[in-house]
Amino acid sequence: MLDADLKALSKHRLDRAAQTLVTAKRDLDAEDYASANNRAYYCIFYAMRAALALTGEDYKKHSAVIARFTELYLKTKQLPVELGKIISTASIIRNHSDYQDFYICSIEDTKKLIENAERMLNTVTTFLQQQYKA
């Protein structure tokens, strides 16, 4: 049986991921591609943290969140291993968009990033809903 506080934290992080996806789509519509990339990445990041919340784990570094999520959920095939590519691509695009002065991400790559963030969110949501019932 899941600890009620961990379950609540997980749901809160999942809600935050969903809200961030809405913001990514709004930024895309406003042609603010760098912000859309950032928000799409954070949707993915918050979804990973939602899953990790059930274990009571949290990390300050993004790389640690990614590594632990991969170890617990992708390597064990509890979640599709293809999510690993989505995570790594999102991380690269977000870092370039946020920190490289002259980086330009194509509109198509931004759209794909948002689609992948939505796929990640839906997959993790379905998984977590099953965990909440267990």
Disulfide bonds with the S-S distance in Angstrom:
none
